[in-house]
Amino acid sequence: MAGFTIVEAMVALVIMALLLSFGMPRMTDWLSATKAAGAAGFYAEGFTTARLQALSNNSQSRLVFIANAGGQPDWRVDICLRTTDTPCLNDGDWSTETAGPKDAAGVPAAFRSIRRSGATLPPATRLAVTLGPGAGNSVYFTPLGWVDTTRAQRITRVGLAAPTGQSGAFRPSRVVLTLAGVAVTCDPNAVAGSNRCPE
């Protein structure tokens, strides 16, 4: 009857421990990079959804970033059905999560704001999300899907990187919004090539 001796079992355990000690850090880095890529997709979806709502409703739309307890911003897409003669000047003109926007005649629409939570993203201790440039927390779109440049403070990029002191865990990325309203995921450190961020 064949079996393992205690020495053979110990050698097998040492080999497994060595393999795990080399493999686990790589697995953690891979998981962090995958979650960061997922976060880029999450914020790109916000920009894209806001643009599509403007186009499909022939209305103004806005993407608003909202702080949450988990540390990563949520996003919400609102629309406004006012015409250029009666522009959307205050929050009462916009849709909410419980009520639709009112058109120029004061008739409410069926559309409700779309909100997505960033609570499922990695916490701020694992992923640093920065909104910029400027001090605003939103971006506005015209009925043609272009970025409304008449709004001075607007978010046009979302930066994703490892928190300070954890550099090297994964490569930083950025979601950039072009003036045409198209969200592009790019490498902020690339100086040339197709993965370079648009200016």
C-alpha positions as CSV (number, residue, x, y, z in Angstrom):
1,M,0.0,0.0,0.0
2,A,1.6,3.2,-1.2
3,G,1.2,6.6,0.6
4,F,3.0,9.8,1.3
5,T,5.7,10.1,3.9
6,I,5.7,13.1,6.2
7,V,8.7,14.5,4.4
8,E,7.0,14.2,1.0
9,A,3.9,16.0,2.4
10,M,6.0,18.8,3.9
11,V,7.9,19.3,0.6
12,A,4.5,19.5,-1.2
13,L,3.3,22.1,1.3
14,V,6.4,24.2,1.0
15,I,6.1,24.2,-2.8
16,M,2.4,25.2,-2.6
17,A,3.3,28.0,-0.1
18,L,5.9,29.3,-2.5
19,L,3.6,29.3,-5.4
20,L,0.9,31.1,-3.5
21,S,3.4,33.7,-2.1
22,F,4.3,34.6,-5.7
23,G,0.9,34.3,-7.2
24,M,-1.3,36.1,-4.6
25,P,0.2,39.6,-5.1
26,R,-0.2,39.3,-8.9
27,M,-3.8,38.1,-8.4
28,T,-4.5,41.1,-6.2
29,D,-3.0,43.5,-8.8
30,W,-5.0,41.9,-11.5
31,L,-8.2,42.2,-9.5
32,S,-7.5,45.9,-8.8
33,A,-6.8,46.6,-12.5
34,T,-10.1,44.8,-13.4
35,K,-12.1,46.8,-10.9
36,A,-10.5,50.1,-12.1
37,A,-11.4,49.2,-15.7
38,G,-14.9,48.5,-14.5
39,A,-15.0,51.9,-12.8
40,A,-13.9,53.6,-16.1
41,G,-16.8,51.8,-17.8
42,F,-19.2,52.9,-15.1
43,Y,-18.4,56.6,-15.6
44,A,-18.2,56.4,-19.4
45,E,-21.7,54.9,-19.2
46,G,-22.9,58.0,-17.3
47,F,-21.6,60.4,-20.0
48,T,-23.0,58.2,-22.8
49,T,-26.4,57.9,-21.1
50,A,-26.7,61.7,-20.6
51,R,-25.9,62.3,-24.3
52,L,-28.3,59.6,-25.5
53,Q,-31.1,61.0,-23.3
54,A,-30.5,64.5,-24.9
55,L,-30.7,63.0,-28.4
56,S,-33.6,60.6,-27.8
57,N,-35.8,63.2,-26.0
58,N,-34.7,66.2,-28.2
59,S,-34.0,68.0,-25.0
60,Q,-31.3,69.3,-22.8
61,S,-29.8,66.8,-20.4
62,R,-27.2,66.9,-17.6
63,L,-25.0,64.4,-15.9
64,V,-24.7,65.2,-12.2
65,F,-22.0,63.5,-9.9
66,I,-23.2,62.9,-6.4
67,A,-21.0,62.1,-3.4
68,N,-21.9,58.9,-1.5
69,A,-20.9,57.4,1.8
70,G,-18.7,54.8,0.0
71,G,-16.3,57.4,-1.3
72,Q,-16.9,57.0,-5.0
73,P,-19.3,59.3,-6.8
74,D,-22.7,58.2,-8.0
75,W,-24.1,59.7,-11.2
76,R,-27.6,60.8,-12.2
77,V,-29.0,61.9,-15.6
78,D,-31.7,64.5,-15.7
79,I,-33.5,66.1,-18.7
80,C,-35.2,69.4,-19.3
81,L,-37.9,70.0,-22.0
82,R,-37.7,73.7,-22.2
83,T,-37.1,75.4,-25.5
84,T,-34.3,77.9,-26.2
85,D,-36.9,80.7,-25.6
86,T,-37.5,79.4,-22.1
87,P,-34.1,77.9,-21.0
88,C,-33.6,75.5,-18.1
89,L,-32.4,78.0,-15.4
90,N,-33.3,76.4,-12.1
91,D,-33.5,72.9,-10.7
92,G,-37.3,72.9,-10.8
93,D,-37.1,72.8,-14.6
94,W,-35.3,69.4,-14.6
95,S,-36.5,65.9,-14.1
96,T,-36.0,64.2,-10.7
97,E,-36.0,60.5,-9.6
98,T,-39.6,60.9,-8.6
99,A,-41.0,63.4,-11.1
100,G,-40.7,64.2,-14.8
101,P,-39.7,67.6,-16.2
102,K,-42.4,70.0,-17.3
103,D,-42.4,71.3,-20.9
104,A,-42.8,74.9,-21.9
105,A,-46.6,74.6,-21.4
106,G,-46.1,73.2,-17.9
107,V,-47.2,69.6,-18.8
108,P,-45.1,67.0,-16.9
109,A,-43.4,64.3,-19.0
110,A,-43.1,60.6,-18.0
111,F,-39.3,60.6,-18.0
112,R,-37.7,60.1,-14.6
113,S,-34.0,60.8,-13.8
114,I,-31.7,57.8,-14.2
115,R,-29.4,57.2,-11.2
116,R,-26.5,54.7,-10.8
117,S,-24.7,54.1,-7.5
118,G,-20.9,54.0,-7.2
119,A,-21.2,51.9,-4.1
120,T,-20.2,48.7,-5.9
121,L,-16.9,50.3,-7.0
122,P,-13.7,49.7,-5.0
123,P,-13.5,51.9,-1.9
124,A,-11.4,55.1,-2.0
125,T,-8.6,53.2,-0.2
126,R,-8.2,51.1,-3.3
127,L,-9.2,53.4,-6.1
128,A,-8.9,57.2,-6.3
129,V,-11.5,58.9,-8.5
130,T,-11.0,62.5,-9.4
131,L,-13.5,64.7,-11.2
132,G,-12.2,67.7,-13.2
133,P,-11.4,70.2,-14.3
134,G,-13.1,73.0,-12.4
135,A,-15.2,73.1,-9.3
136,G,-18.5,71.9,-10.8
137,N,-20.2,68.5,-10.3
138,S,-22.1,68.2,-13.6
139,V,-22.0,68.5,-17.4
140,Y,-24.8,69.7,-19.6
141,F,-25.7,68.5,-23.1
142,T,-27.6,70.3,-25.9
143,P,-30.5,68.5,-27.7
144,L,-28.0,67.6,-30.4
145,G,-25.8,65.7,-27.9
146,W,-23.0,68.2,-27.8
147,V,-21.5,69.5,-24.6
148,D,-23.1,72.8,-23.6
149,T,-20.1,75.2,-23.5
150,T,-22.2,78.1,-22.2
151,R,-22.0,76.5,-18.7
152,A,-18.6,77.7,-17.3
153,Q,-18.0,75.0,-14.7
154,R,-18.4,71.5,-16.1
155,I,-16.9,68.1,-15.5
156,T,-15.2,66.8,-18.7
157,R,-13.0,64.0,-17.3
158,V,-12.9,61.4,-14.6
159,G,-9.5,60.3,-13.5
160,L,-8.9,56.8,-12.0
161,A,-5.7,55.8,-10.3
162,A,-4.3,54.0,-7.3
163,P,-4.4,56.0,-4.1
164,T,-1.3,57.8,-2.9
165,G,1.2,55.4,-1.6
166,Q,-0.2,52.5,-3.6
167,S,1.2,53.4,-7.0
168,G,1.9,50.5,-9.3
169,A,-1.1,48.5,-8.2
170,F,-2.6,49.2,-11.7
171,R,-2.2,51.7,-14.5
172,P,-4.1,54.9,-14.2
173,S,-6.9,55.6,-16.7
174,R,-9.1,58.5,-17.6
175,V,-12.6,59.0,-19.1
176,V,-12.6,62.1,-21.2
177,L,-15.6,63.8,-22.7
178,T,-15.1,65.5,-26.0
179,L,-17.0,68.6,-27.1
180,A,-19.1,66.4,-29.4
181,G,-20.3,64.6,-26.2
182,V,-18.4,61.3,-26.8
183,A,-16.8,59.6,-23.8
184,V,-13.3,58.2,-24.5
185,T,-11.3,56.0,-22.1
186,C,-7.6,56.7,-22.4
187,D,-4.2,56.5,-20.7
188,P,-3.3,59.8,-19.1
189,N,0.4,58.9,-19.3
190,A,0.5,58.1,-23.0
191,V,2.2,60.7,-25.2
192,A,1.4,59.1,-28.6
193,G,-0.7,56.3,-30.0
194,S,-4.4,55.4,-30.1
195,N,-4.6,55.2,-26.3
196,R,-3.5,58.9,-25.8
197,C,-6.1,61.2,-24.1
198,P,-7.7,63.8,-26.3
199,E,-6.7,67.4,-25.6
